[in-house]
C-alpha cells in the first residue's frame, strides 16, 4: 500500500501535521513512497525494509533516538536510488537531514573513489547511519558477503569520535564482522 493512501485513511493524517512534529514518521512515509516498487539485489522484499532496519539498528542497537538521525537513516538511500532531490529533502526534512543524507549518497560511479573520504569527514550522525547500513547489509544474501565485509571494515573505520552512540556502533559492527569473518573464512 502506498504511504499516501495509508495516511489518507487516518482520521488525522500525520502528513497534514508539521513534519517537525513527527519527523521520523514523515521520513518513513517519504522513503516508503520514494522506494515503492524497488527491491534490494538478491531479495524479493520491498526496498523500504532496508532503511527501516537501518533506523531500527540506529535506535535499538546503537541507542540513538534523535529524530533527525532516525529520519536520516530512513532516507539514507533516497537521493541515490530515487528521484527525490536534495532541495526538496531540505525543505521537507530540514538542512541537517538533507546534508547527512547527501554525505551518505553516491550520485555517480566515479564518486565511489571519494565516497569513503567524504564520509570520514562527515558529522558523527552521518557516520553512525553508515555504520548501521553496513551492519544491516551483513545480513544480506551470502553471495554478497565478501564484498559487504569489506564495506563493513570501511564503515568500522568511521568510528573516529567518542560519542557513546558511535562507540556502541563500533562494538556491534566489530562483533558482527568478527562473527561473519570466521564463518566466511573458517580456519
MOJO-V685600 format. One record per helix or strand. SS is the DSSP state (H for helix, E for strand). FROM is the first residue (numbers start at 1). TO is the last residue. If there is no record, write none. Layout:
SS&FROM&TO / SS&FROM&TO
This chain:
H&3&9 / H&14&16 / H&19&34 / E&39&39 / E&46&46 / H&48&61 / H&67&75 / H&78&81 / H&86&93 / H&95&103 / H&109&120 / H&124&137 / H&142&156 / H&164&184
